[in-house]
Amino acid sequence: MARMFTIAITLGLVLISSGTTTSADVTFTLEEQFQKLSDNFNEMRKVFGEKVTRLEEMMEQKDRQQEILTEKIIRLERLAEKNGRATATSSKVVGVIASGAMPRTCREAHLADPSLASGMYWIDPDGQAVGDAPIYVYCDMISGTTSISHDSQSSMNVGHCADPGCYSRAIAYNASSRQMSALTELSAECHQSIQYDCYFAPFQFDGVAYAWWNDKNGNAEYFWSGSDDSVHTCQCGIDRNCVDTSLQCNCDSAAPVQLTDSGIISNKNLLPVTRLNFGRTQLESSSGVHTLGPYECSGQVAVTGMPKSCEDLWRGGHTLSGLYSIVGSLMVESVYCDFSKLPDDAGFQKWIGFADVKSSPTYFYVQRNADFSTQGVPIPFDSEKLNVGQAMNLQSGKFTVPRTGKYHFSASGRTYYGRNSGRYFVIGLYKNSAVIGSSHGDEISDTDYLYEIFSLQSTLNLVAGDQIWLESSYMPSGVYLAGYTHFTGWLLEEDISKTLNIV
């Protein structure tokens, strides 16, 4: 009789035996055991299935919570932008905002509240309630430095590749390009540190550039320190202490040792760095590791005196677009400032026209009613109709220019020629003893007694302190001014830049 193989299960242990079993054993046929295992598997699948379902539900709930949190953050940012301020989790930030408008730079935050400690703060470089949303930056309150971080501040290996720029990494900053441009415009200086640890990984080799960085406009730049973008150089080239004195960078050397080039790029017209590119690291022994610092700005571009442009107004904190008066090269000018744009944007400033601004009104009208017959001396006057600004002196007959600018003068009167007198007369307008305009009388009639009208006008560019008067350079015996001599003058356009000492 063939043996019957059975599977015995005793106290949870599966035993394989042949023949009969003890009374402590529970004996099942092969078919029964298969059914039992199948039932157990289904039960386990059911249990695990429920757990998986619960895990999936928990993950979905977590994702939904994340979505809700993101929506809340977006709403808060929009509300912050609308109100010209950002909601911050730091009590230090709330203190700054509570004192007034959100600061545009860390320096402004420190000036608003000198008690603030260094840390993370919200600032709004492009202006309150205009442009992009505020940005979250690190403020060094001791130096007044604003630091904007990015996703490439840790040391990063460029790997192995042969071609120029075969490794290329875009730099993503924690601020929009508009806000960074605004911060640059406001700051006296901006810089960014960079370091490259290299081993047989040159920037340049045999006249070919294998590495470069891209500026804010995307242009390739080949200098790695300083501000001179016209040459390929590193800090050791500037200091003249590279390992190979014939080269401008340590990494360009073929020396079989680990080398480093580090420097600070300080040309703020090109910053920030937007991309890093490296190559010629194809050898197994080659290596290149880059470390790019945050974008840092400090100080403030000084605006002194009267504003000369929309940019000066913007630097001073103006954010409301509209018509403004600025000091032009000679006169006050009206311009339209669009503060929704930045100073470098097209349409930021539109010239409207000149504004007739005078720091002090100046005009006069004087008369001489008595006869006058002396030549070679200023003609005095005896009646003052107008003398606003008191620049005209009746007794001396001289007008002293109070403000640099353009002036207009006009004179008229009556000349008398007596019997047997000379029939020629000259009267002139004098500036500082030099005649600059004249009127002539030339009578050829045989009549014994004649009256002749004279007049002259002149428009002059004059400097404060110049003197103007009327004087006859030729008046023969029997000829004289027969009363009713009129002399007027007024300031047409003042050179306001000279008056305010802003040129």
C-alpha positions as CSV (number, residue, x, y, z in Angstrom):
1,M,0.0,0.0,0.0
2,A,1.4,3.3,-1.0
3,R,2.3,5.6,1.7
4,M,0.1,8.6,2.3
5,F,2.0,11.8,2.6
6,T,0.4,14.3,5.0
7,I,1.2,17.7,6.3
8,A,1.0,18.0,10.0
9,I,0.5,21.3,11.7
10,T,1.4,21.3,15.4
11,L,1.5,24.4,17.5
12,G,1.9,26.6,14.4
13,L,4.8,24.6,13.0
14,V,4.3,22.8,9.7
15,L,5.8,19.2,9.9
16,I,6.1,16.9,6.9
17,S,5.7,13.3,7.9
18,S,4.6,9.9,6.4
19,G,2.2,7.3,7.8
20,T,0.0,7.9,10.8
21,T,0.2,10.8,13.3
22,T,-0.1,11.1,17.0
23,S,-3.2,12.2,18.7
24,A,-1.7,15.7,19.4
25,D,-1.4,16.3,15.7
26,V,-4.1,17.6,13.4
27,T,-3.9,15.8,10.1
28,F,-5.2,17.4,6.8
29,T,-5.1,16.1,3.3
30,L,-3.1,18.0,0.7
31,E,-6.3,19.5,-0.7
32,E,-7.4,20.7,2.7
33,Q,-4.0,22.2,3.4
34,F,-4.1,24.1,0.0
35,Q,-7.6,25.4,0.8
36,K,-6.5,26.5,4.3
37,L,-3.5,28.3,2.9
38,S,-5.6,30.0,0.3
39,D,-8.1,31.2,2.9
40,N,-5.2,32.5,5.0
41,F,-3.8,34.4,2.0
42,N,-7.1,35.9,1.2
43,E,-7.5,37.0,4.8
44,M,-4.1,38.5,4.8
45,R,-4.7,40.3,1.5
46,K,-7.9,41.7,2.9
47,V,-6.2,43.0,6.0
48,F,-3.2,44.5,4.1
49,G,-5.6,45.9,1.5
50,E,-7.5,47.8,4.2
51,K,-4.2,49.1,5.6
52,V,-3.1,50.2,2.1
53,T,-6.4,51.9,1.6
54,R,-6.1,53.7,4.9
55,L,-2.5,54.8,4.0
56,E,-3.7,56.1,0.6
57,E,-6.5,58.0,2.3
58,M,-4.0,59.5,4.7
59,M,-1.7,60.5,1.8
60,E,-4.7,62.1,0.0
61,Q,-5.7,63.9,3.2
62,K,-2.1,65.1,3.6
63,D,-1.9,66.3,0.0
64,R,-5.2,68.1,0.5
65,Q,-3.9,69.8,3.6
66,Q,-0.8,70.8,1.7
67,E,-3.0,72.3,-1.1
68,I,-5.0,74.2,1.5
69,L,-1.9,75.5,3.2
70,T,-0.5,76.6,-0.2
71,E,-3.8,78.4,-1.0
72,K,-3.6,80.2,2.3
73,I,0.0,81.3,1.6
74,I,-1.0,82.6,-1.8
75,R,-3.9,84.5,-0.4
76,L,-1.7,86.0,2.3
77,E,0.9,87.0,-0.2
78,R,-1.8,88.6,-2.4
79,L,-3.2,90.4,0.6
80,A,0.3,91.5,1.6
81,E,1.0,92.9,-1.9
82,K,-2.3,94.7,-2.0
83,N,-1.7,96.4,1.4
84,G,2.0,97.1,0.6
85,R,3.3,94.8,3.3
86,A,4.0,91.1,3.8
87,T,2.7,88.9,6.6
88,A,5.7,87.6,8.5
89,T,6.1,84.9,11.1
90,S,8.8,86.8,12.9
91,S,7.9,89.4,15.5
92,K,10.9,91.4,14.4
93,V,9.4,91.8,10.9
94,V,6.0,92.9,12.3
95,G,7.8,95.5,14.4
96,V,9.3,97.0,11.2
97,I,6.0,97.0,9.3
98,A,4.1,98.5,12.2
99,S,6.4,101.5,12.1
100,G,5.2,102.5,8.6
101,A,5.7,101.4,5.0
102,M,7.6,98.2,4.4
103,P,11.3,99.0,4.0
104,R,12.8,98.7,0.6
105,T,16.3,97.6,1.9
106,C,17.7,96.2,5.1
107,R,19.4,99.6,5.5
108,E,16.1,101.3,5.5
109,A,14.8,98.8,8.1
110,H,17.7,99.5,10.3
111,L,17.3,103.3,10.0
112,A,13.6,102.9,10.8
113,D,14.4,100.9,14.0
114,P,18.1,100.7,15.1
115,S,17.2,98.2,17.7
116,L,16.5,95.4,15.2
117,A,18.9,92.4,15.3
118,S,20.2,90.7,12.2
119,G,17.9,88.0,10.8
120,M,15.3,87.3,8.2
121,Y,13.0,90.2,7.1
122,W,10.5,91.1,4.4
123,I,11.5,94.0,2.2
124,D,9.9,95.5,-0.9
125,P,12.6,97.0,-3.1
126,D,10.4,98.0,-6.1
127,G,8.1,100.0,-3.9
128,Q,5.0,99.6,-1.7
129,A,1.8,98.4,-3.5
130,V,3.5,98.4,-6.9
131,G,5.4,95.8,-8.9
132,D,6.2,92.3,-7.5
133,A,5.4,90.9,-4.1
134,P,7.8,91.6,-1.2
135,I,10.8,89.3,-0.8
136,Y,12.2,87.5,2.3
137,V,15.9,88.2,2.8
138,Y,18.6,88.1,5.4
139,C,19.5,91.4,6.9
140,D,22.9,92.0,8.5
141,M,21.9,95.0,10.5
142,I,25.5,95.8,11.5
143,S,26.7,96.4,8.0
144,G,23.2,97.1,6.5
145,T,23.7,94.3,3.9
146,T,20.8,92.7,2.2
147,S,21.3,89.1,1.2
148,I,19.2,87.2,-1.3
149,S,19.8,83.4,-1.3
150,H,19.4,80.9,-4.2
151,D,19.4,77.2,-4.8
152,S,23.1,76.8,-5.6
153,Q,24.9,78.0,-2.5
154,S,26.2,74.6,-1.5
155,S,29.3,73.2,-3.1
156,M,28.3,71.3,-6.3
157,N,30.4,68.9,-8.4
158,V,30.3,69.6,-12.1
159,G,31.0,65.9,-13.0
160,H,32.9,64.8,-16.1
161,C,32.4,66.2,-19.6
162,A,34.7,67.5,-22.3
163,D,33.1,70.4,-24.3
164,P,33.1,74.1,-23.3
165,G,30.2,74.7,-20.9
166,C,29.0,71.1,-21.1
167,Y,28.0,71.5,-17.4
168,S,25.5,74.3,-17.1
169,R,23.4,75.2,-14.1
170,A,20.8,77.9,-13.9
171,I,20.6,79.8,-10.7
172,A,17.2,80.2,-9.1
173,Y,17.0,83.1,-6.6
174,N,14.4,83.6,-3.8
175,A,13.4,86.8,-5.4
176,S,12.0,88.0,-8.7
177,S,14.4,89.6,-11.2
178,R,12.4,92.9,-10.9
179,Q,12.9,93.0,-7.1
180,M,16.6,92.2,-7.5
181,S,17.0,95.0,-10.2
182,A,15.3,97.4,-7.9
183,L,17.5,96.5,-5.0
184,T,20.6,97.0,-7.2
185,E,19.4,100.4,-8.3
186,L,18.8,101.5,-4.7
187,S,22.1,100.2,-3.4
188,A,25.5,101.9,-3.5
189,E,27.3,98.5,-4.1
190,C,26.4,94.9,-4.8
191,H,28.6,91.8,-5.1
192,Q,28.6,88.1,-5.2
193,S,31.3,85.7,-4.2
194,I,32.3,82.6,-6.2
195,Q,34.8,79.8,-5.7
196,Y,35.9,77.0,-8.0
197,D,37.9,74.1,-6.6
198,C,39.6,72.4,-9.6
199,Y,42.0,69.6,-10.6
200,F,42.9,69.6,-14.3
201,A,39.7,71.6,-14.9
202,P,40.7,74.9,-16.5
203,F,38.6,78.0,-17.2
204,Q,40.6,78.5,-20.4
205,F,43.0,76.2,-22.3
206,D,44.9,76.7,-25.5
207,G,42.9,79.9,-26.3
208,V,39.5,78.2,-25.8
209,A,37.1,79.2,-23.0
210,Y,35.7,76.2,-21.3
211,A,34.0,78.0,-18.4
212,W,32.0,81.2,-18.0
213,W,29.0,82.7,-16.1
214,N,26.0,84.5,-17.4
215,D,25.1,88.0,-16.2
216,K,21.6,89.3,-15.4
217,N,21.0,89.8,-19.1
218,G,22.2,86.3,-20.1
219,N,25.5,87.5,-21.6
220,A,28.6,85.4,-21.1
221,E,31.2,86.8,-18.7
222,Y,34.8,85.4,-18.3
223,F,36.1,87.3,-15.3
224,W,35.8,85.7,-11.9
225,S,36.6,88.6,-9.5
226,G,36.5,92.4,-9.5
227,S,34.5,94.5,-11.9
228,D,36.5,94.6,-15.1
229,D,34.4,92.6,-17.6
230,S,36.9,93.2,-20.5
231,V,39.4,90.6,-19.5
232,H,39.6,87.0,-18.3
233,T,40.9,87.1,-14.8
234,C,40.6,85.8,-11.2
235,Q,41.5,87.3,-7.9
236,C,45.0,85.8,-8.1
237,G,45.5,87.5,-11.4
238,I,44.4,90.8,-9.8
239,D,46.8,90.2,-6.9
240,R,49.5,88.9,-9.2
241,N,50.1,85.7,-7.1
242,C,48.7,82.9,-9.3
243,V,50.6,79.6,-9.1
244,D,51.6,80.2,-12.7
245,T,52.5,83.9,-12.9
246,S,52.0,83.8,-16.7
247,L,48.3,83.1,-16.2
248,Q,45.4,85.0,-14.7
249,C,43.7,82.1,-12.8
250,N,45.0,79.3,-10.7
251,C,42.7,76.8,-12.4
252,D,44.2,77.5,-15.8
253,S,47.4,76.0,-14.6
254,A,48.4,72.5,-15.6
255,A,50.0,71.8,-12.2
256,P,49.0,68.3,-11.0
257,V,47.6,69.6,-7.6
258,Q,44.3,70.6,-6.2
259,L,43.8,74.3,-6.9
260,T,41.2,77.0,-6.0
261,D,40.1,80.2,-7.6
262,S,37.9,82.4,-5.4
263,G,36.8,86.0,-5.7
264,I,34.1,88.6,-5.4
265,I,32.4,89.9,-8.5
266,S,31.5,93.6,-7.8
267,N,30.2,94.9,-11.1
268,K,26.6,95.5,-10.0
269,N,25.6,96.4,-13.6
270,L,26.0,92.8,-14.5
271,L,24.9,91.0,-11.3
272,P,23.4,88.7,-10.2
273,V,24.9,85.6,-11.7
274,T,22.1,83.7,-13.5
275,R,24.0,80.6,-14.8
276,L,27.3,78.8,-14.3
277,N,29.0,76.9,-17.1
278,F,32.0,74.6,-16.9
279,G,33.8,72.1,-19.1
280,R,37.0,70.1,-19.9
281,T,36.6,67.7,-16.9
282,Q,36.5,64.6,-19.1
283,L,39.5,62.9,-17.4
284,E,38.7,60.5,-14.6
285,S,41.1,62.4,-12.4
286,S,39.6,65.8,-13.3
287,S,37.3,67.5,-10.9
288,G,35.5,70.8,-10.5
289,V,33.4,72.0,-7.6
290,H,31.7,75.4,-7.7
291,T,30.3,77.4,-4.7
292,L,28.3,80.6,-5.4
293,G,27.5,83.0,-2.6
294,P,24.2,84.9,-2.1
295,Y,23.5,88.1,-3.9
296,E,24.4,90.9,-1.5
297,C,23.9,94.7,-1.6
298,S,24.6,97.4,0.8
299,G,24.7,101.2,1.1
300,Q,22.4,103.6,-0.7
301,V,22.9,105.8,-3.8
302,A,22.9,109.3,-2.5
303,V,20.4,111.8,-3.8
304,T,21.3,115.3,-2.7
305,G,19.6,118.6,-3.4
306,M,16.7,119.0,-5.8
307,P,15.7,115.9,-7.8
308,K,17.0,115.9,-11.4
309,S,15.1,112.9,-12.7
310,C,12.3,110.5,-12.1
311,E,15.0,108.1,-10.9
312,D,16.0,110.6,-8.1
313,L,12.3,110.8,-7.1
314,W,12.1,107.0,-7.1
315,R,15.2,106.6,-5.0
316,G,13.7,109.1,-2.6
317,G,10.7,106.8,-2.1
318,H,8.1,108.2,-4.6
319,T,5.8,105.4,-5.9
320,L,2.7,107.3,-7.2
321,S,3.0,107.8,-11.0
322,G,2.2,111.3,-12.3
323,L,3.6,114.7,-13.2
324,Y,6.6,116.0,-11.3
325,S,8.9,119.0,-11.5
326,I,12.7,118.3,-11.7
327,V,15.7,120.4,-12.2
328,G,17.0,120.2,-15.8
329,S,20.3,121.4,-17.1
330,L,19.2,125.1,-16.9
331,M,15.6,125.3,-15.9
332,V,12.9,123.4,-14.0
333,E,11.3,120.8,-16.2
334,S,8.0,118.9,-16.0
335,V,8.2,115.1,-16.5
336,Y,5.8,112.2,-16.2
337,C,7.1,109.4,-14.0
338,D,5.7,105.9,-14.4
339,F,6.6,104.3,-11.1
340,S,5.1,101.0,-12.1
341,K,8.3,100.6,-14.1
342,L,12.0,100.5,-13.0
343,P,14.5,103.2,-13.9
344,D,16.0,101.1,-16.7
345,D,12.6,100.3,-18.2
346,A,11.4,102.1,-21.4
347,G,8.8,104.7,-20.6
348,F,9.9,105.2,-17.0
349,Q,10.3,109.0,-17.6
350,K,8.6,111.1,-20.2
351,W,9.6,114.7,-20.7
352,I,6.7,117.1,-20.8
353,G,8.2,120.7,-21.0
354,F,9.8,123.5,-19.2
355,A,8.4,125.0,-16.0
356,D,8.7,128.8,-15.6
357,V,10.1,128.8,-12.1
358,K,11.9,131.8,-10.6
359,S,13.4,131.8,-7.1
360,S,12.7,135.6,-6.9
361,P,10.6,137.7,-9.4
362,T,12.6,140.6,-10.9
363,Y,11.2,143.4,-13.1
364,F,11.4,147.2,-13.1
365,Y,10.1,150.3,-14.9
366,V,11.7,153.6,-14.2
367,Q,11.4,157.1,-15.8
368,R,13.5,160.3,-16.1
369,N,11.2,163.3,-16.4
370,A,13.9,165.9,-16.2
371,D,16.3,166.8,-19.0
372,F,19.8,165.2,-19.1
373,S,22.8,166.4,-21.1
374,T,25.9,164.7,-19.7
375,Q,27.7,162.1,-21.8
376,G,29.9,159.3,-20.5
377,V,28.0,158.6,-17.3
378,P,25.1,156.3,-16.4
379,I,21.7,158.1,-16.8
380,P,20.0,158.3,-13.4
381,F,16.2,158.2,-13.0
382,D,13.8,160.1,-10.8
383,S,10.6,158.1,-10.9
384,E,10.0,154.4,-10.0
385,K,6.9,152.8,-11.3
386,L,7.9,149.2,-10.6
387,N,10.9,147.7,-9.0
388,V,10.1,144.2,-7.9
389,G,13.2,142.6,-6.4
390,Q,14.8,146.1,-5.8
391,A,17.6,145.4,-8.3
392,M,17.3,148.8,-10.0
393,N,18.9,151.8,-8.3
394,L,17.3,155.1,-9.3
395,Q,20.2,157.3,-8.3
396,S,23.0,155.4,-10.0
397,G,20.8,154.3,-12.9
398,K,22.3,150.8,-12.6
399,F,20.5,147.5,-12.6
400,T,22.4,144.8,-10.7
401,V,21.5,141.2,-11.8
402,P,20.2,139.3,-8.8
403,R,19.9,135.8,-10.5
404,T,21.8,134.2,-13.3
405,G,19.5,133.8,-16.4
406,K,18.0,135.5,-19.4
407,Y,16.9,139.1,-19.2
408,H,15.1,141.5,-21.5
409,F,15.7,145.3,-21.5
410,S,13.9,148.1,-23.3
411,A,14.6,151.9,-23.4
412,S,12.9,154.8,-25.3
413,G,12.9,158.5,-25.1
414,R,13.1,161.9,-26.8
415,T,16.3,163.7,-28.0
416,Y,16.3,167.5,-28.4
417,Y,18.6,169.2,-31.0
418,G,19.0,173.0,-30.3
419,R,19.9,175.8,-32.7
420,N,23.3,175.5,-34.2
421,S,23.9,172.2,-32.3
422,G,25.5,169.1,-33.6
423,R,23.0,166.9,-35.3
424,Y,24.3,163.5,-34.0
425,F,23.5,161.5,-30.8
426,V,24.3,158.0,-29.5
427,I,22.8,156.3,-26.5
428,G,23.9,152.8,-25.5
429,L,23.0,149.9,-23.2
430,Y,26.0,149.0,-21.1
431,K,27.0,145.8,-19.4
432,N,29.9,146.1,-16.9
433,S,31.3,149.2,-18.8
434,A,31.0,147.5,-22.2
435,V,28.4,148.7,-24.7
436,I,26.2,145.9,-26.0
437,G,23.5,147.8,-27.8
438,S,23.0,151.3,-29.0
439,S,20.6,153.7,-30.7
440,H,21.7,156.6,-33.0
441,G,20.1,160.0,-33.8
442,D,21.3,161.6,-37.0
443,E,19.4,164.7,-38.0
444,I,20.1,166.5,-41.3
445,S,17.2,169.0,-41.4
446,D,18.0,172.8,-41.3
447,T,15.2,173.3,-38.8
448,D,16.6,175.1,-35.7
449,Y,14.7,173.1,-33.0
450,L,14.1,169.3,-33.4
451,Y,12.8,166.5,-31.3
452,E,13.7,162.9,-32.3
453,I,12.5,159.6,-30.7
454,F,15.0,156.9,-29.9
455,S,14.5,153.3,-28.7
456,L,16.5,150.1,-28.2
457,Q,15.9,146.6,-26.9
458,S,18.1,143.7,-26.0
459,T,17.8,140.2,-24.6
460,L,20.9,139.0,-22.7
461,N,22.3,136.0,-20.8
462,L,23.6,137.5,-17.6
463,V,25.3,136.3,-14.5
464,A,24.4,137.3,-11.0
465,G,26.3,140.5,-10.1
466,D,26.4,141.9,-13.7
467,Q,25.4,145.5,-14.0
468,I,23.3,147.1,-16.7
469,W,22.7,150.8,-17.4
470,L,21.9,153.4,-20.1
471,E,24.6,155.9,-21.1
472,S,25.2,158.4,-23.9
473,S,28.6,158.0,-25.5
474,Y,28.1,161.1,-27.8
475,M,26.0,164.1,-26.8
476,P,27.4,167.4,-28.3
477,S,26.5,170.8,-26.9
478,G,22.9,171.8,-27.5
479,V,21.7,168.2,-27.6
480,Y,20.0,166.5,-24.6
481,L,17.4,164.0,-23.4
482,A,14.2,166.1,-23.2
483,G,12.5,164.2,-20.4
484,Y,10.2,161.2,-20.5
485,T,13.0,158.7,-20.8
486,H,11.8,155.2,-20.1
487,F,13.8,152.2,-19.0
488,T,12.4,148.7,-18.3
489,G,13.8,145.2,-17.7
490,W,12.7,141.8,-16.4
491,L,13.9,138.3,-15.8
492,L,12.7,136.0,-18.6
493,E,14.2,132.7,-17.5
494,E,16.2,131.9,-14.4
495,D,19.1,129.4,-14.5
496,I,17.7,127.6,-11.5
497,S,20.6,125.1,-11.4
498,K,23.1,128.0,-10.7
499,T,20.8,129.6,-8.2
500,L,20.4,126.4,-6.1
501,N,24.1,125.4,-6.6
502,I,23.2,121.9,-7.9
503,V,25.5,121.8,-11.0
